Amino acid sequence: MTLFGTAGIRGPVRTAVTPSLALAVGRAVGRDPGPFVVGRDGRETGSALVAALEAGIESAGEDVYRVGQVPTPALAFASRGRRGVMVTASHNPPTDNGIKVFEDGVEYDRAAEETIERRVEDEPAPAEWDEWGSGRQVDLLDDYRSAVTDYVRTLTSDDRPLADRRIVVDCGNGMGALATPQVLRALGADVVTLHANVDGHFPGRESKPTPESLADLRGFLAEHPADLGIAHDGDADRVVIVAPDGEVVHEDTVLAWLAERYTRESDAPDPVVVTTPNASGRIDERVEAAGGRVERVRLGALHEGIARERERGDSDTSVVFAAEPWKHIHTRFGGWIDGVASAAVVSSLVAEAGDVAALREPVTERPYRKVSVDCPDDLKDGTMTRVRETLPERFPDGAVDTDYGVRIDLPDGSWVLVRPSGTEPYVRVYAESDGVDDLLDTTVSVVSAAVEATRDP
């Protein structure tokens, strides 16, 4: 049984993430010592799934603190010193939902997820009748918003670092509406919100923030003066930054800003930034310029990469930041992905630099593209086996790394990565190069041929 992908359990509610599955997962995680904090995003199906999940946890013998509708980072914040479960499908469409599990502010690692999968398959019986847990309602949003606000004030040494700044926030009818505008206003900003009512149908735009779905935000910025725009996905773990002219700033450029700043401000002799194989070389350049180094880990496993670097490092080593595109862990603040904290920290960087253009100026933004090649889930293993054999043959001068897919780094600084999606029926192809179209076309042709050869061996 495989339930967990690269970002928890996720899928359609009628066929995959059903109430019966939520009950089974609740009973499985409830065998770990609690108590548990349980929350959800604004999806229509969240209430029923949370009820089933809570029933499972309590019938396994553990207590539940119900926090209602909250951003995923707020749930992670509340799981410090205990465990937490979030019902969310993040940026997926409204027909989907999902489950993420946390311990002490950190997502379960792969070993812990596999344990849950085995328990679900074994169908454990409930605890004895007089050992069942109980539940009660608690409020955490005020504490979370205050914690983010205080963190940014500590970073900037300023109670109102965003004074005289106008920021437009597209909440996408999601959980960001409950935190990001409030935090930015507390830091002094003049905030304009779009799609700031929570609605599980996502009527304003699709939950995934893309250049296409952010048409309202981009159009508003093009017509109204502002310092920057910010957009979230449905549960506010992702953040997208939009320049005042409506251009979406590349996600790896944003990552490079944060990585460089945290590296430069660290007093550790060996500051480390953890990122993923699909992250741009511009991050390495800015981190190295600031005196640090970059280490990579598989997509969806930033928490595992942080733990790995801490375990194999010494007293000189400090993981100052960890991120994959759109998703950032501010390690000084906590061990979870936090789009609300990112929105506030990036806003403070823009305010300090003067504008978005000044922040972008030192970052080398080579052309970067990514595409998805159709590949059914049952063909992914065979396809990747063939890609590992055939792709290096097309780039004989490249350095090949097969730890997390197939990545080939070329002598001129170009690179390409091929990896299977953990949540959708695709193989992803990423490329960065001054000749990115040719590099991408060559790689896609190899991947497509591998899919067909696996389909009809």
C-alpha positions as CSV (number, residue, x, y, z in Angstrom):
1,M,0.0,0.0,0.0
2,T,1.3,3.5,-0.9
3,L,-0.8,6.3,0.5
4,F,1.8,9.1,0.9
5,G,3.2,11.1,-2.1
6,T,5.7,13.9,-2.0
7,A,3.3,16.1,0.0
8,G,1.2,13.8,2.3
9,I,-1.9,11.9,1.2
10,R,-3.8,13.6,-1.6
11,G,-6.4,12.7,-4.2
12,P,-10.1,12.8,-5.2
13,V,-12.5,12.6,-2.3
14,R,-15.0,10.2,-3.9
15,T,-12.4,7.5,-4.8
16,A,-9.2,8.1,-2.8
17,V,-9.3,10.4,0.2
18,T,-12.7,9.2,1.5
19,P,-14.1,9.4,5.1
20,S,-13.3,5.7,5.5
21,L,-9.7,6.4,4.7
22,A,-9.6,9.3,7.0
23,L,-11.0,7.1,9.8
24,A,-8.3,4.5,9.1
25,V,-5.5,7.0,9.0
26,G,-6.7,8.6,12.2
27,R,-6.7,5.3,14.0
28,A,-3.3,4.5,12.5
29,V,-1.7,7.8,13.6
30,G,-3.5,7.6,16.9
31,R,-1.2,4.7,17.9
32,D,1.6,7.3,18.2
33,P,1.5,9.1,21.5
34,G,-0.5,12.4,21.4
35,P,-2.2,14.7,22.0
36,F,-3.0,15.7,18.4
37,V,-3.9,19.1,17.0
38,V,-6.3,18.7,14.0
39,G,-7.2,21.4,11.5
40,R,-8.4,21.8,7.9
41,D,-8.5,24.2,5.0
42,G,-11.6,25.7,3.5
43,R,-12.6,22.8,1.2
44,E,-16.2,21.7,1.2
45,T,-15.2,18.2,2.1
46,G,-13.0,19.1,5.0
47,S,-15.6,19.0,7.7
48,A,-16.6,15.4,7.1
49,L,-13.0,14.2,6.7
50,V,-11.9,15.9,9.9
51,A,-14.8,14.3,11.7
52,A,-13.7,10.9,10.5
53,L,-10.1,11.6,11.3
54,E,-10.8,12.8,14.8
55,A,-13.0,9.7,15.4
56,G,-10.1,7.5,14.4
57,I,-7.6,9.3,16.6
58,E,-9.8,9.3,19.6
59,S,-10.9,5.7,19.2
60,A,-7.2,4.8,19.2
61,G,-6.9,6.3,22.6
62,E,-5.5,9.9,22.0
63,D,-6.9,13.3,22.7
64,V,-7.6,15.8,20.0
65,Y,-7.4,19.6,20.0
66,R,-9.7,20.9,17.2
67,V,-8.5,24.2,15.7
68,G,-10.9,24.4,12.7
69,Q,-10.0,26.2,9.5
70,V,-6.4,27.4,9.6
71,P,-3.4,27.7,7.2
72,T,-1.2,24.6,7.2
73,P,1.7,26.5,8.6
74,A,-0.5,27.5,11.6
75,L,-1.3,23.9,12.2
76,A,2.4,23.0,12.0
77,F,3.1,25.8,14.5
78,A,0.5,24.4,16.9
79,S,2.0,20.9,16.6
80,R,5.2,21.9,18.4
81,G,5.6,19.6,21.4
82,R,2.8,17.4,20.2
83,R,1.5,15.9,17.0
84,G,-0.7,17.5,14.3
85,V,-2.8,16.4,11.4
86,M,-3.9,18.8,8.6
87,V,-6.7,18.0,6.2
88,T,-5.8,19.8,3.0
89,A,-5.1,19.2,-0.7
90,S,-3.0,22.4,-0.9
91,H,-3.1,23.7,-4.5
92,N,-5.2,20.8,-5.9
93,P,-8.7,21.4,-7.4
94,P,-11.7,21.5,-5.0
95,T,-12.7,17.9,-5.9
96,D,-9.6,16.7,-4.0
97,N,-8.5,16.7,-0.4
98,G,-5.6,15.2,1.6
99,I,-3.9,14.6,4.9
100,K,-0.6,15.8,6.2
101,V,0.9,14.6,9.5
102,F,3.3,16.5,11.8
103,E,5.3,15.9,14.9
104,D,6.8,18.8,16.9
105,G,6.4,21.2,14.0
106,V,7.9,18.9,11.3
107,E,6.2,16.7,8.7
108,Y,6.5,13.0,9.2
109,D,9.5,11.6,7.4
110,R,9.2,8.7,4.9
111,A,9.9,6.0,7.5
112,A,7.1,7.4,9.7
113,E,4.7,7.6,6.7
114,E,5.5,3.9,5.8
115,T,4.6,2.9,9.4
116,I,1.2,4.6,9.0
117,E,0.7,2.9,5.7
118,R,1.4,-0.5,7.3
119,R,-1.0,0.2,10.2
120,V,-3.8,1.2,7.8
121,E,-3.3,-2.0,5.9
122,D,-3.4,-4.0,9.1
123,E,-6.7,-2.4,10.2
124,P,-6.0,-2.1,14.0
125,A,-8.9,-2.5,16.4
126,P,-10.0,0.5,18.5
127,A,-8.7,0.9,22.0
128,E,-10.7,-0.5,24.9
129,W,-13.9,1.4,25.5
130,D,-12.6,3.2,28.6
131,E,-9.3,4.2,27.0
132,W,-10.7,6.3,24.1
133,G,-9.6,9.9,23.9
134,S,-11.6,13.1,23.9
135,G,-11.7,16.3,21.9
136,R,-12.0,20.0,22.6
137,Q,-12.0,23.2,20.6
138,V,-9.0,25.6,20.8
139,D,-8.1,28.8,19.0
140,L,-4.6,29.2,17.7
141,L,-4.7,31.9,14.9
142,D,-3.9,34.8,17.2
143,D,-0.9,33.1,18.6
144,Y,0.4,32.1,15.2
145,R,-0.1,35.5,13.6
146,S,1.7,37.1,16.6
147,A,4.5,34.7,16.3
148,V,5.1,35.5,12.6
149,T,4.9,39.2,13.3
150,D,7.4,39.0,16.2
151,Y,9.8,36.9,14.1
152,V,9.9,39.5,11.3
153,R,10.4,42.3,13.8
154,T,13.3,40.4,15.2
155,L,14.8,40.0,11.8
156,T,14.5,43.6,10.9
157,S,14.9,45.2,14.4
158,D,11.9,47.4,13.5
159,D,8.4,47.2,14.9
160,R,6.9,48.5,11.6
161,P,9.3,47.5,8.8
162,L,6.6,47.7,6.2
163,A,5.4,51.3,7.0
164,D,4.5,53.3,3.9
165,R,4.5,50.1,1.8
166,R,1.4,49.1,-0.2
167,I,1.1,45.3,-0.7
168,V,-1.6,43.5,-2.7
169,V,-2.4,40.0,-1.4
170,D,-4.4,37.5,-3.6
171,C,-5.6,35.0,-1.0
172,G,-7.2,32.8,-3.7
173,N,-10.3,32.1,-1.4
174,G,-7.9,30.1,0.8
175,M,-6.4,30.0,4.2
176,G,-4.0,32.8,3.5
177,A,-6.9,35.2,4.1
178,L,-6.8,34.3,7.8
179,A,-3.2,35.3,8.3
180,T,-1.2,37.1,5.7
181,P,-3.1,40.4,5.5
182,Q,-3.3,40.6,9.3
183,V,0.5,40.0,9.7
184,L,1.4,42.5,7.0
185,R,-0.9,45.1,8.5
186,A,0.6,44.5,12.0
187,L,4.0,45.2,10.4
188,G,2.8,48.5,9.1
189,A,1.8,47.8,5.5
190,D,-1.2,49.2,3.6
191,V,-2.7,46.0,2.4
192,V,-5.2,45.5,-0.4
193,T,-6.8,42.0,-0.6
194,L,-8.2,40.0,-3.5
195,H,-10.3,36.9,-3.2
196,A,-10.0,37.1,0.6
197,N,-13.2,35.2,1.5
198,V,-12.6,31.6,2.3
199,D,-14.6,29.4,-0.1
200,G,-13.9,25.8,-0.9
201,H,-15.2,26.2,-4.4
202,F,-12.3,28.6,-5.2
203,P,-14.6,30.9,-7.2
204,G,-12.0,33.7,-7.6
205,R,-9.3,31.6,-9.3
206,E,-8.0,28.0,-9.1
207,S,-6.1,27.1,-6.0
208,K,-2.8,26.8,-7.7
209,P,-1.2,30.2,-8.2
210,T,0.3,30.4,-11.7
211,P,0.9,33.3,-14.0
212,E,-2.3,32.4,-15.8
213,S,-4.5,32.0,-12.7
214,L,-3.2,35.2,-11.1
215,A,-4.6,37.4,-13.9
216,D,-6.7,39.4,-11.4
217,L,-3.6,40.2,-9.2
218,R,-1.4,41.0,-12.2
219,G,-4.0,43.2,-13.8
220,F,-4.6,45.1,-10.5
221,L,-0.9,45.7,-10.1
222,A,-0.6,47.0,-13.6
223,E,-3.3,49.6,-13.0
224,H,-2.7,50.5,-9.4
225,P,0.6,51.6,-7.7
226,A,1.9,49.1,-5.2
227,D,5.3,47.8,-3.9
228,L,4.6,44.2,-4.7
229,G,1.9,41.5,-5.0
230,I,1.7,38.2,-3.0
231,A,-0.4,35.1,-3.8
232,H,-1.0,31.9,-1.9
233,D,-2.4,28.5,-2.7
234,G,-5.3,27.0,-0.8
235,D,-3.6,26.2,2.5
236,A,-1.0,29.1,2.4
237,D,2.1,26.9,2.5
238,R,3.1,28.2,-1.0
239,V,3.8,31.8,-1.8
240,V,4.2,33.6,-5.2
241,I,5.7,37.1,-5.5
242,V,4.5,39.5,-8.2
243,A,6.4,42.6,-9.2
244,P,4.7,46.0,-9.3
245,D,4.3,45.8,-13.1
246,G,2.4,42.5,-12.8
247,E,5.3,40.2,-13.7
248,V,5.5,37.0,-11.7
249,V,9.0,36.9,-10.1
250,H,10.6,33.5,-10.8
251,E,10.2,31.2,-7.8
252,D,13.9,30.4,-7.7
253,T,14.8,34.1,-7.7
254,V,12.7,34.5,-4.6
255,L,14.4,31.5,-3.1
256,A,17.8,33.0,-3.9
257,W,16.9,36.2,-2.1
258,L,15.9,34.4,1.1
259,A,18.8,32.0,0.9
260,E,21.4,34.7,0.4
261,R,20.0,36.8,3.2
262,Y,19.9,34.0,5.8
263,T,23.4,32.9,4.8
264,R,24.9,36.4,5.0
265,E,23.3,37.0,8.4
266,S,24.4,33.7,9.9
267,D,27.3,33.7,12.3
268,A,27.9,30.0,11.8
269,P,31.3,29.0,10.2
270,D,29.4,26.6,7.9
271,P,26.0,27.9,6.9
272,V,24.0,25.5,4.8
273,V,21.0,26.0,2.6
274,V,19.0,22.8,1.8
275,T,17.1,22.7,-1.5
276,T,15.9,20.3,-4.1
277,P,17.3,19.0,-7.5
278,N,14.9,21.1,-9.5
279,A,16.1,24.3,-7.9
280,S,18.1,26.8,-10.1
281,G,21.8,27.3,-10.0
282,R,21.1,31.0,-9.2
283,I,20.6,29.8,-5.6
284,D,24.0,28.2,-5.5
285,E,25.6,31.4,-6.9
286,R,24.0,33.7,-4.3
287,V,24.6,31.4,-1.3
288,E,28.3,30.9,-2.3
289,A,28.7,34.7,-2.7
290,A,27.4,35.0,0.9
291,G,29.8,32.5,2.2
292,G,27.6,29.4,2.5
293,R,27.0,26.1,0.6
294,V,24.0,24.4,-0.9
295,E,23.0,20.8,-0.3
296,R,20.1,19.0,-2.2
297,V,17.5,16.5,-1.1
298,R,14.6,14.8,-2.9
299,L,11.6,16.9,-3.7
300,G,9.1,16.9,-0.8
301,A,11.7,16.0,1.8
302,L,13.2,19.3,3.0
303,H,12.7,18.2,6.6
304,E,14.7,15.0,5.9
305,G,17.5,17.1,4.3
306,I,17.6,19.4,7.3
307,A,17.9,16.4,9.6
308,R,20.6,14.8,7.4
309,E,22.8,17.9,7.4
310,R,22.4,18.4,11.1
311,E,23.4,14.8,11.8
312,R,26.4,14.7,9.6
313,G,27.6,18.2,10.3
314,D,29.5,19.4,13.4
315,S,29.3,22.4,15.7
316,D,30.3,24.7,12.8
317,T,27.4,23.6,10.6
318,S,24.0,25.4,10.7
319,V,21.1,24.9,8.4
320,V,20.1,28.5,7.9
321,F,17.3,28.0,5.4
322,A,15.6,25.2,3.4
323,A,13.4,25.6,0.4
324,E,12.0,24.2,-2.8
325,P,10.3,26.4,-5.4
326,W,7.4,28.3,-3.8
327,K,7.8,26.5,-0.4
328,H,10.2,27.7,2.3
329,I,11.3,26.6,5.8
330,H,12.5,29.5,7.9
331,T,14.6,27.3,10.3
332,R,15.1,30.1,12.9
333,F,11.3,30.3,13.1
334,G,10.3,26.6,12.8
335,G,10.7,23.4,11.0
336,W,7.7,23.6,8.7
337,I,7.0,25.1,5.3
338,D,5.4,28.5,5.9
339,G,4.0,30.7,3.1
340,V,2.8,33.3,5.5
341,A,6.2,33.8,7.1
342,S,7.7,34.0,3.6
343,A,5.2,36.7,2.5
344,A,6.2,38.8,5.5
345,V,10.0,38.2,5.2
346,V,10.1,38.9,1.5
347,S,8.0,42.0,2.0
348,S,10.6,43.2,4.5
349,L,13.4,42.5,2.1
350,V,11.7,44.5,-0.6
351,A,11.1,47.4,1.8
352,E,14.8,47.3,2.9
353,A,16.1,47.2,-0.7
354,G,13.8,49.9,-1.9
355,D,11.9,47.9,-4.5
356,V,11.7,44.5,-6.2
357,A,14.0,45.6,-9.0
358,A,16.9,46.3,-6.6
359,L,16.5,42.8,-5.1
360,R,16.6,41.2,-8.5
361,E,19.6,43.0,-9.8
362,P,22.4,40.8,-8.4
363,V,20.6,37.5,-9.3
364,T,21.6,35.9,-12.6
365,E,18.3,34.8,-14.1
366,R,19.1,32.4,-16.9
367,P,16.2,31.0,-18.9
368,Y,14.4,28.2,-17.0
369,R,11.6,26.0,-18.2
370,K,9.7,23.0,-17.0
371,V,7.3,20.7,-18.7
372,S,5.2,17.7,-17.8
373,V,5.3,14.5,-20.0
374,D,2.3,12.3,-19.7
375,C,3.2,9.1,-17.9
376,P,0.7,6.7,-16.1
377,D,1.8,5.9,-12.6
378,D,2.3,2.2,-13.5
379,L,4.9,3.2,-16.2
380,K,6.9,5.6,-14.1
381,D,9.5,3.1,-12.7
382,G,10.2,1.6,-16.1
383,T,10.3,5.0,-17.8
384,M,12.9,6.3,-15.3
385,T,15.0,3.2,-15.7
386,R,15.2,3.8,-19.4
387,V,15.9,7.5,-18.9
388,R,18.8,6.7,-16.6
389,E,20.3,4.7,-19.5
390,T,19.5,6.9,-22.5
391,L,19.6,10.5,-21.3
392,P,23.3,10.5,-20.4
393,E,24.1,9.2,-23.9
394,R,22.7,12.4,-25.4
395,F,24.9,14.5,-23.1
396,P,28.2,12.7,-22.9
397,D,30.1,15.7,-21.5
398,G,27.6,16.1,-18.6
399,A,28.0,15.1,-14.9
400,V,25.2,12.7,-14.1
401,D,23.4,12.5,-10.7
402,T,20.7,9.8,-10.2
403,D,20.0,10.4,-6.5
404,Y,16.7,12.2,-7.1
405,G,15.7,11.4,-10.6
406,V,18.2,12.0,-13.4
407,R,20.0,15.4,-13.3
408,I,22.8,16.2,-15.8
409,D,25.0,19.3,-15.2
410,L,26.8,20.5,-18.3
411,P,30.2,22.3,-18.5
412,D,28.6,25.7,-19.5
413,G,26.5,25.8,-16.3
414,S,23.4,24.5,-18.0
415,W,21.5,21.6,-16.4
416,V,18.5,19.4,-16.9
417,L,16.5,17.2,-14.4
418,V,14.0,14.4,-15.1
419,R,11.9,13.1,-12.2
420,P,8.5,11.4,-11.8
421,S,5.7,13.4,-10.1
422,G,4.7,12.0,-6.8
423,T,1.1,13.2,-7.1
424,E,0.2,13.3,-10.7
425,P,0.5,11.0,-13.8
426,Y,3.5,12.9,-15.2
427,V,7.3,12.8,-15.6
428,R,8.6,16.3,-14.9
429,V,11.4,17.8,-17.0
430,Y,13.3,20.9,-15.8
431,A,16.0,22.8,-17.7
432,E,18.1,25.9,-17.2
433,S,20.3,27.2,-19.9
434,D,20.9,30.1,-22.3
435,G,19.7,27.6,-24.9
436,V,16.9,26.3,-22.8
437,D,14.5,25.4,-25.6
438,D,17.0,23.1,-27.4
439,L,18.0,21.5,-24.1
440,L,14.4,20.9,-23.1
441,D,13.3,19.6,-26.6
442,T,16.1,17.1,-26.6
443,T,15.3,15.9,-23.1
444,V,11.5,15.7,-23.7
445,S,12.1,13.6,-26.8
446,V,14.2,11.1,-24.7
447,V,11.6,11.0,-22.0
448,S,8.7,10.5,-24.4
449,A,10.5,7.7,-26.2
450,A,11.1,6.1,-22.8
451,V,7.4,6.2,-21.9
452,E,6.5,4.6,-25.2
453,A,9.1,1.9,-24.9
454,T,7.9,1.1,-21.4
455,R,4.3,1.0,-22.6
456,D,5.1,-1.3,-25.5
457,P,8.3,-3.2,-24.6
